Amino acid sequence: MDADSPRRTALREYADVLVSRLRLPPLPARHRVRELLADHPGCLAAAVADTTTRCVVGVRERTGAVWFVRPGQGKSDASLPPHALVSVVHAWLVSGGSSRALRRVAPMQPR
């Protein structure tokens, strides 16, 4: 769900995934991810695009701690958009994957 939209704000508290449309420098992007997860206790994963053309993704662990996952860098310059990246991370987690085992997410390169 769009974390910054002024519409449908009541639905945000039920979102499993939040994505901010704001592009922030890396450190403020990490703070924004922490803020989104803290403000929305039902949210499992949040993403904020950063100004380095990358994305910061944070996940909430069962303990409440926040763990960050970095997008991968493939051989091409193509990067995953924040909503796609955080969706992959969310799918990994709900299928039983460990947040600590997921270190990088990178698009597959065609052969």
WOSUL-V790270 format. One record per residue. N is the residue number from 1. NEAR is the number of other C-alpha atoms within 12 Angstrom. Layout:
N,NEAR / N,NEAR
//
This chain:
1,32 / 2,26 / 3,34 / 4,20 / 5,16 / 6,12 / 7,11 / 8,14 / 9,16 / 10,14 / 11,19 / 12,27 / 13,22 / 14,18 / 15,25 / 16,30 / 17,40 / 18,46 / 19,39 / 20,34 / 21,25 / 22,23 / 23,26 / 24,23 / 25,19 / 26,23 / 27,18 / 28,19 / 29,32 / 30,32 / 31,23 / 32,32 / 33,43 / 34,32 / 35,25 / 36,36 / 37,37 / 38,24 / 39,20 / 40,28 / 41,27 / 42,23 / 43,34 / 44,42 / 45,48 / 46,51 / 47,53 / 48,47 / 49,37 / 50,29 / 51,18 / 52,16 / 53,21 / 54,30 / 55,43 / 56,46 / 57,49 / 58,45 / 59,47 / 60,36 / 61,24 / 62,16 / 63,11 / 64,18 / 65,18 / 66,28 / 67,30 / 68,33 / 69,36 / 70,32 / 71,34 / 72,25 / 73,19 / 74,16 / 75,13 / 76,13 / 77,13 / 78,16 / 79,25 / 80,30 / 81,28 / 82,37 / 83,28 / 84,27 / 85,34 / 86,39 / 87,27 / 88,31 / 89,42 / 90,34 / 91,21 / 92,24 / 93,27 / 94,19 / 95,11 / 96,13 / 97,17 / 98,20 / 99,32 / 100,22 / 101,15 / 102,25 / 103,20 / 104,24 / 105,31 / 106,27 / 107,20 / 108,14 / 109,13 / 110,7 / 111,4
//
